[in-house]
Amino acid sequence: MDEVFLLPLFVPLKNKFIKKIPKDAEASNVLVGEVEFLEKPFVAFVRLLQATMLGGVTEVPVPTRFLFILLGPAGKAKSYNEIGRAIATLMVDDLFSDVAYKARDREDLIAGIDEFLDEVIVLPPGEWDPNIRIEPPKKVPSAEKRKSVFSLNEVGQMNGAAGGAGAGGGGGGGGSDDGEMPEVHEIGEELAWTGRFCGGLYLDIKRKLPWFPSDFYEGFHIQSISAILFIYLGCITNAITFGGLLGDATDNYQGVMESFLGTAMAGSMFCLFAGQPLIILSSTGPILIFEKLLFDFSKGNGIDYMEFRLWIGLHSALQCLILVATDASFIIKYITRFTEEGFSTLISFIFIYDAIKKMIGAFKYYPINSDFKPDYVTMYKCECVAPDPANATSFDAPAPVAPNTTNVSLSNALNLTALDWTQLSKKECLKYGGSLVGKSCKFVPDLALMSFILFFGTYSMTLTLKKFKFSRYFPTKVRAFIADFSNVFSILLFCAVDACFGLDTPKLHIPSIIKPTRVDRGWFVFPFGKNPWWVYLASALPALLVTILIFMDQQITAVIVNRKEHKLRKAAGYHLDLFWVGILMAVCSFMGLPWYVAATVISIAHIDSLKMETETSAPGEQPQFLGVREQRVTGIIVFVLTGISVFLAPILKYIPMPVLYGVFLYMGVASLNGIQFWDRCKLFLMPAKHQPDYVFLRHVPLRRIHLFTLVQIVCLAVLWILKSTVAAIIFPVMILALILVRRLLDFVFSQHDLAWIDNIIPEKEKKKEDDKKKKKKGNKGDSSSDEEVGPPPGALRSDSSPNGSDMDRSITLHLKISCPSSPAFNFSRSVCAVPQVKIEMESDYEDSDTEKAPRDMGSETTL
């Protein structure tokens, strides 16, 4: 032992376990042993005034705060060891460790042990094999929740009655207001209505400025590389998809090139200056529908489309700025989980549907020859047959050349009868009026199945590697690295698979020259000269619909991103976000670029790729979610890369489109994780005994949960039908209708049920809080001033009111301890002799008529 204490304090111990210990941790050393010179056990519990390094006493160089020493006569080693294990178990308990820090004497420690025993769970040895290791729970109750349970116990309830009361209230459809309830639905102070001109915008800027430097240096982390590559591929795929659809809808007034430049410009500016840089901007389906209807209307009425669109964009931008100036975003606080989950689930389903739809399209473009038979392989051919000579004419076209000859174009008249039609390619055959004859002409071998392998392989491998962090293979850092770069590894692997087979699968095509898609338009749209003057004023009406669409898409996505489940440290900026969306909308309108708004699925994927977990979890313990790496670097780099992708076209052309469709599918599926609506949908297929232990199942009857879920499913189906028709232009109005539906649910479900499966609407919550405050004032009288000034650390208040919530009171305050001054030892007992301590519980109410009865022997604690 002397050699251990004489070890130099500055010698670093080579122990990997030090990486698992949190910062500023302190050690509790439990030392037990048997010696020959003692006739009875000696016990000491020591708390040092300052944590001190004790050399090699601890396995890792951590300062020691507590020492428990037990020495006894020989022959009782097993008993001493069990006592040491019990003390170690006590010291790792959150509440008892607080007691140990604040205890003044032995009685306080015994009171803490007694409270611990009231909460401990005992497994009978006949029902459980002690040799079986119990996995650490994924989530444990917080100390605050356990303290609230202690408070319930103090007012006369037995251990466990609190949970039963809460469950019973839920089962009955409404318990007491003072019973266990979920946390209050709070959006945050960012959505408070200030009543001043641009008051919300000013406060957003004031809140975000202190975080601005950290938004950059916190982004320099290896995890950011994975997030950049993942979101970049999702953004360019989205830009190409929507750019192509916009080109078809607007006769190429807006195409892929405009989509790329608009995404790069708007996205980078938003991530640089907006209030929530984790949000990713993109074109959305409702905007695409609006653009198509606007183009058709302009074409049918002789109105110049680009100029008309410019004025709509300017009016909409002005309306967005008016909403910012009047703090109109505060209405978002009335959007509860019901609306949030309906909107996010719809967007997730759109991503999943589009990814699968594109793969089905590949099967149609490259169909599988299901009638092929190996015996008829000699008949499996395709030939180009010349047209009828009677109808043959001369074409002024370049002459086709054989594959091995020099590529020379002949512009003179060409006699089709002199062509060797058997040497023409499929494209040339159709160009010169020939026809394809043969059973293989309609089929391209292997491409459909190969595309499906690339599509599903990318999705499944990304999903598998993302869960690799929780596997049993490789060290923790390797598992975390594989999980963080799961999407990158999947994309690279299946790009390599495609290159190895060398099949002509559809590839990513990016424009290589920066110029407008149409040659008759430039990069600036002039506001006057092509339309009548009344068009400039009338455009305010369709702009109002665009404003509603932009406002709802942007703010609902912002609410989803800023959820408390993501544990964001830095304040949100709803007004600042909408301000920049309006400014960018005006800029994009002048340049003839698409309009951009927050993309729900890609934003959620961005957050998922930046999640942080504890690196100090004990071996076998589940890592705890810490929050999200909040910064601006990843978003800025993603959109800068999107802009310079035009120059990376020679490299990006090797990426197969089915691989990117697999990334789309993963984004859609991954964004469904953590959505309570999706969890409740799966309950329809589960027997009651196999249902997970969701907290809302403890408090709300299953039939009420199913009814609430069915209402959401019906609303989601209506939104999907509207999205799939021309009526998609009123999609934002239907999102507002979801808020009305949620209001009507107050007449169907009790507030207790809605508090667990949704959120209580703010007015009702505020009224409920006011009622509670009035009730507390009636009970406490003028005791509020006493609550503001608490006792110093380590002090105990024995005169606390029943409604107090101090930690000392919840553990030790109402305990009266009587110990014999000189306890006798009975050496005939099978375990070491220890003093008997009786603990009596005082009444919670100072009633002199109440008789204090000692607790039974089952509550006696030995130390």
C-alpha angles and dihedrals in degrees: 000000000000090000090054094053092045093059110117112259094224097056106109113226114228097231124135090204089079088075090062095055118094121241117274092016120161127208132234111204117205111196121182130168147139126248133185099229097062124085096187134023122279118207129186130174111194129190114190119219090228127021108257135194108240099190114237097354090102122055090231128033098266123139114252122233103166133039125189113189124186120177124172144158120290121275099049101079094126093052092048091050092051091050089051091051090051092052091048089052090052093050094054091055111101097221097042091049088056089051090050091053093050102034117120101189144359093280092063091052092050090050090053091050090051092053089048091053090051089060101036120112117223122205113204111234090227091059099042135038109234090209091066112093116227114222114238111258118255091228131020127193114267123245090247091057092048090050090054089053089051089053090054090050091053093058092059107280121129122237110285095019093108094062092045092051091052093048093046091052090052093049091052092051097250133030131189117305089235093055127099111303134171123258117288117265103250124168093186141252090288090082097048113126109242099186090220130109107270088348094142092047091050092051091047091054091045091052096045101045096074090053096047098094093046090050087072108036093044089060093066097093132116090243089064091064092062092046092050095052093044097049092039093059090046092050097049091046089051091046092051093045096048092038091057092046091048090051091054092045097047102033090253095303082126118025144149094300093052089047092053096047093043092049092049096046100041095039096049093046091049094049090048100051110013126107096242110035092180089075114097119212121220144147114275137208097252090053089051091052091049092050091052094049091045092051093048091048092049093047093048094049100041095249122144104250100208095047092045090049091050093058092045089053093049093049091047091049090051091049090051090052090050089053089051093048093050096046089241090157089079089085087073089079087073090063106097133187089280093067097034094054094043091054097043092045091052092052091047091051090050090056092047092045094048093049093051092042091055091051091050087051089056089055089052093048093044102029123192116244099233091173094060115125124186091224090062096051091120089063093051102104143109127216136184111235121200118241123255108292090224089063096038116120136176117266126204094222139120112281116247115243132204117261094250098046129089114277102245122159119217115201096187124102113291125215106218093200090066094058124109096231094187091066097052123108121237092258094048092046092057092042094059095044099263125141131228116235125186143069094265096053094091097045136070110198119239099350097106095048092041090052090051091050091052092045100047094034093057092048097045095043092049090050092048096047091047088061092044089094089075096047126105097240128101127357121305096258093051092050091049091048092051092048094048093050096037094119093047093050091048094050094046093047096052093042086057091048090053092048092049093055092043095211120158096247117166109277136202110273118198125177111256098199125062104230136114116279090238117052092213096064133065137207093269127060115211112223098215141045108049106063134048117266094250090063089067090059099035091055088075090077098059087038089063090059091049090050092054089049093049094044096050096043093046100044098040089051089048091052090050092049093047095050115142088237088072091058094220112187099195121072122258123240112210095161093044091050093052090046092058093042088057093047092048090047090059092047093049090048092055091048095044092242126142120271117253135210137164113299109217101202097042090046091052089048088051091054093046091053091054100046117132128211133187117278092193100067115137116250108284093013119121112249114248122234109247103180141267128307097249111203144121100231100087095049094047093049092046093056094041088054089048090056095049092044086099088071092044093057094111089060101036093052089078093065110100116228092228088063090056090046087056089054088052091051092050091050091053095047095042092052089060091064112105095018107131091206090061091048090051091049090058090054089072089070098043128086112233094250092056098046117119119252096261112172094231090058089064094057108029127056114250094238090056090050091051091049092052091048092050090055089053092048091053091049091048091050091052091050091049092051091049091047091054096052138056087268087076087101089077091051094113090051089055090053087058088049089060088065089055091049089052090052090054091052088070087075093051103041131043119246089246092059093044091050090061103037097032134356132281113250110253098246092055091045092050091050090049092051091049090053090051092049091051090049092050092049090053092052099041102039108188097347094109092093091056091054093056093060109055128189120272118266110288095020120123125215113209094177099059118143120246090253095055119120104195115136094232091054093048091058115025114003103096097044122111112194127196118188127181109246095225111024117199123229123227107207092188092074118103092235131049116288114257133170118270114233123194118205123202124195118223120216116265089228122062096237115149090200092060111099116224110226121194117242120252124263091262088075096051113121126208124208 
